[in-house]
Amino acid sequence: MRFFCIGDEDTVLGFNLVGIEGRIVTTESEAKEAFRVALSSKDVGIIIITEKVAQLIRSLVDEYIYKQSFPLIVEVADKSGPIKTRESIKQLVKEAIGVNF
């Protein structure tokens, strides 16, 4: 099982340093193509995608997340930090089960 990273140059190069292959994208069409390549690789088990790139192709990412269980798609913040409009995991857990940690 392999990881595959889709994101900005700094994020992809950072993951490359630890041996994770990836694609640098800056446009919606590049993001769609990179996502298609990652999904078509049978040995990719986890796709790491930056939040900003995922926003470019949100409908594709969400459709895949809700319909498929493999590979796992993990959204990460890029060098500029998390997207402010997205709720944090901490906030989602608090709302779901009422536990504040």
Secondary structure, 3 states (H helix, E strand, C coil): CEEEEEECHHHHHHHHCCCCEEEECCCHHHHHHHHHHHHHCCCEEEEEEEHHHHHHCHHHHHHHHHHCCCCEEEEECECCECCCCCCCHHHHHHHHHCCCC
